[in-house]
Amino acid sequence: MRSITKIDLQYAHRFYGFQGEAQYLHGHTGVLTIEVEDTIEPGVNMVFPCNEIQKTAWAVLKNFDHALILREDDPLLPAILDVYEKQGIKNGAPSNKMKGDAFKTELATAYPDCRLVVTKETMTVEGMIKIVYDLLKDKLNIVKLTFTSGVNAACAEFPAQESRARCPLCGVALNENGVCPKCGWRKA
């Protein structure tokens, strides 16, 4: 069975080198749908609490919300960083409270202090799915991701991983020591 949740993201990007309207800097409201599969945990009668899926995903994905997403070879990138430096916001500002942890993967690098994500490939809906799966595949048993942005949408399905030991009180995956990180329940 599956637990399904959605996360809204506001972001700006452009398709550098693209011949069409998307070559201009523009913004979107994106909706990411995450489907997690496992057995139903009898104690809580659910696969995985949707609010915990959101919490786990949001810890990483908040780097994309109200952020600028540019490809690493986009000539706008140095210009944006120069403007941020002159404004004194390149290394953060007191109003920048939605920061996730910085990350660097093969597909993307997040710079939370300046609300910037730099990608290897153009950030399309398909590209977002690849990045999200890469960031969350070890945290959630994701079997399907769907990302819609404006009139664009893409989805990808992934093989289910082995069932993960979960807490019978709240359904959250147990850590490596068999302890629930949410309520402290310990596997005997």
N, C-alpha and C positions, 0 to 999 in steps of 0.2 A: 504494500500500500504506500501511498505518497502523502506527504505534507507539502503544501504549496503556499508560498508567500510572495509578496511583491514589494519592491523598493523603488521609490521615485528619485530621480537624479536630475539636477539642473546643471547644464554644462555648456561651454562654448568650444568650438573647434572649427577647423576648415580642412578641406581636402587639397593639400598642397600639390600642385602639378595637374590638378583635375581641370578639364575643360567644361565648365558649366557653373551654375550658381553656387555650388558648394565650395568653389575655390575661395570665396569670400568668407571672412570670419563671421560666424553666426552662432546662435544659441539654440538649445533644444531642451525639452522636458523628455527624459527617457524613463521608461518603466522596465525594470528588470524583474522577471518572474523566475523564481528558484523552486525547483521540484526536488525534494529529498525523499529517497526511498529506503525502507527498512521494514522489519516486522513491527507489529503493533506492540508496544510495551504494555503488558497487562495492568500494571499498577496505575498508569495514567490514561490508558486506553487511547493512545496516539502514537504515531510514528516518531515525531519530533515536534516539540512546541514551536509553532510558527514565530512567536516572539523571540525565541532563542535562535532560530534561523536568521531572523532579521538582525539580532544583536551581533551574532558571529560575523555575518556578512558586512554589516554596517561598520564594524571596526576597521575594515579595509576600504570599503566602498565610499566612505565619507570623503576620501581623498579626491573622488571624482565629482562630488557635489559642489556646485558653485565654483567650479574649477575651469581652467583653460587647459585643453588637451591638444597638444601639437606633436607632429611627427619630429623626430630628432634632427632631420635635415631641413626643416622648415626655416627659411631665412627670417621669419618673424620672431623666432625664438630668442636670438640674441637681442633684438630690438626690445622685446617685451621685458626681458631681464634687465636691460639698461634703464628702461622707464621705471621698473619696480625699484631698482637701486636708487635712482634719483628721488623717488617718492619716499624712500625709507621703508618700504614694505617687502623688499626681497627676502629678508630674513625674519619675516613675521611682523605682525602688528597686534596691538591689544584686542582689536575687534575680530581677529582671526581665531575663533574658538572652535570651529568644526574640523580641527585637524585630526587626521588619522595618523597611524605610525608610518613613517617613511618606508618605502619598499623599493627594491630593485630586482627585477626579474629579466628574463631574456626578452620579454615582450614590452615591458613598460617600467618606468621609474617615477615614483611619486616624490614631489617636493612640497610637503604639506605647508611649510612656512610661507610659501608664495602661491599656494593654491594652484599648482601646476602639475600636470602629468605629461611626461614626455614618452611617446610611443615609438616603437620600431617601425610599425606599419601605420597607414592612415586609419584613424579611429572611425570605423564604420560600425554598424550594428553587429556585423559578423566579427569584427575585430574586438569589440567590447566583450562578446561572448568568450572568445579565446582568452582574453586577459582575465576575466572574472573566474573562469574555470581554473586557470593556472593558479590564481591566488587562493581559491577556496577548496580545491579538490582534496586537500589533506585535512580540512576542518569539517566538511559536511559530505554526506554520501549523495552527491548531486547526480541525478539521472537526466535532468533536462533543464536547459536555460533558454529563456526567450527574452529578447531585448527589443523593445519598440522605441522608436525615436521619430517623432513627427509621423510621416506616412510610411516610414521604413520599418521593417521588422525582420528578424531572423531568429531561428531556434536551432539548437543542437541537442542531440541526445547522447548520453554517455553510459557505459556499462556500470551497473550497480556494483559497489564494492561489497566486501564481506560485512555482515551485520556488526555493529559496534555495540559494546556493552553500554547500557544506559541505566540511569537511575530509575527505580520503580516509583519514586515519590514525585519526580518532576519531569522525567523523560529525557533529560540532558545526557549527552555522552560522558562517560566516566573518563577521568584522566588516566595517565599511565600507571598510577598507583591504585586504581580502582576506586577513586573518590570522586563524588559529584562536585564539580567546581561551583555549582549554584547553591546547593543546600547542605553539602558536607556529608551526605549519606556515604557509607563505606561498604564495599562489597565484602562479604564474609569469606 
